[in-house]
Amino acid sequence: MTVIKIIFAGFGGQGIQTMGKLIAYAGLDSGLNVSWLPSYGPEMRGGTSNCSVILSDEEIGSPVVINADIVVAMNNPSLEKFENYIKSNGILIIDSELVRIQVKRQDITIFKIPAETLSLEVGDKRYANMVVLGALIKVIKTLELESVIKSINIHVKEKYYTNNKLALDKGFNYIN
């Protein structure tokens, strides 16, 4: 049985909801059951933003994620809030250029991604979320990179497709 529970968290405007949606779409396109539960403040851009995604080959009973397999933290407040949501032996993926505080947990695997630097290689720091998403795909090994690229092609404006794909590749290849 495959069940992966992921929390994406950061500031509004960082593409947190987009990351969650694209993973959810790729899961659906791969024949998995999916839950996507967004949460964001009324101010959106600049405010807090997070979403939970569950990918499963069985029915999903609840969209609420408390004991996450993976947390993606794109800023300090997100790490502070969601670090304890990660189950023991779970995974934390952080944007190492925006998350400056120390991780307290010793029982998890941590991937630090220099998302802004890698996204600037694509041409714009606004692709940092896609760099991190690429790293996540490599880490979870449940979804094929091509299925996420297909989701981008279907669900993202065509003019952003090429750079999103390049950023996704940067993050995917950053992980050994």
Rosetta blueprint (number, residue, H / E / L):
1 M L
2 T L
3 V E
4 I E
5 K E
6 I E
7 I E
8 F E
9 A E
10 G E
11 F E
12 G E
13 G L
14 Q L
15 G L
16 I H
17 Q H
18 T H
19 M H
20 G H
21 K H
22 L H
23 I H
24 A H
25 Y H
26 A H
27 G H
28 L H
29 D H
30 S L
31 G L
32 L L
33 N E
34 V E
35 S E
36 W E
37 L E
38 P E
39 S E
40 Y E
41 G L
42 P L
43 E L
44 M L
45 R E
46 G L
47 G L
48 T E
49 S E
50 N E
51 C E
52 S E
53 V E
54 I E
55 L E
56 S E
57 D L
58 E L
59 E L
60 I L
61 G L
62 S L
63 P L
64 V L
65 V L
66 I L
67 N L
68 A E
69 D E
70 I E
71 V E
72 V E
73 A E
74 M L
75 N L
76 N H
77 P H
78 S H
79 L H
80 E H
81 K H
82 F H
83 E H
84 N H
85 Y H
86 I E
87 K E
88 S E
89 N E
90 G E
91 I E
92 L E
93 I E
94 I E
95 D E
96 S L
97 E L
98 L L
99 V L
100 R L
101 I L
102 Q L
103 V L
104 K L
105 R L
106 Q L
107 D L
108 I L
109 T E
110 I E
111 F E
112 K E
113 I E
114 P L
115 A H
116 E H
117 T H
118 L H
119 S H
120 L H
121 E H
122 V H
123 G L
124 D L
125 K H
126 R H
127 Y H
128 A H
129 N H
130 M H
131 V H
132 V H
133 L H
134 G H
135 A H
136 L H
137 I H
138 K H
139 V H
140 I H
141 K L
142 T L
143 L L
144 E L
145 L H
146 E H
147 S H
148 V H
149 I H
150 K H
151 S H
152 I H
153 N H
154 I H
155 H H
156 V L
157 K L
158 E H
159 K H
160 Y H
161 Y H
162 T H
163 N H
164 N H
165 K H
166 L H
167 A H
168 L H
169 D H
170 K H
171 G H
172 F H
173 N H
174 Y H
175 I L
176 N L
